[in-house]
Amino acid sequence: MNGQPGAIFRDRDGKVVNTLALDILDGQIQTIRAVINPDKLGHLGPVADAWAIVRETNQARRPEH
């Protein structure tokens, strides 16, 4: 990410959810930068609705009665 080690996280449809970039100095992580703002992720491709993913995950974790 921007020339630094990092990762792009995607949903099951391949849409971008968020990114992480690592600032590394002397082999140690100094800073972790996360971006979840869809306005800042659009240049990477289609962007997922992160809140919909959170809602779906929470619903799947609820025990059925």
ZIJOGI-V592078 format. One line per field, one symbol per residue. ss: DSSP state (a for helix, b for strand, c for the rest). psi: psi as a letter, one per 20 degrees, with the letter a starting at -180 (. if undefined). A space follows every 50 residues. Layout:
BEGIN
ss->???
psi->???
END
This chain:
BEGIN
ss->cccccbbbbbcccccbbbbbbbbbbccbbbbbbbbccaaaaaaaccbcca aaaaaaaaaaacccc
psi->okiqqaqppqaijjqpgrqpqppppkjqphqppqpiohhiihiiappqnh hhgggggghhipqq.
END
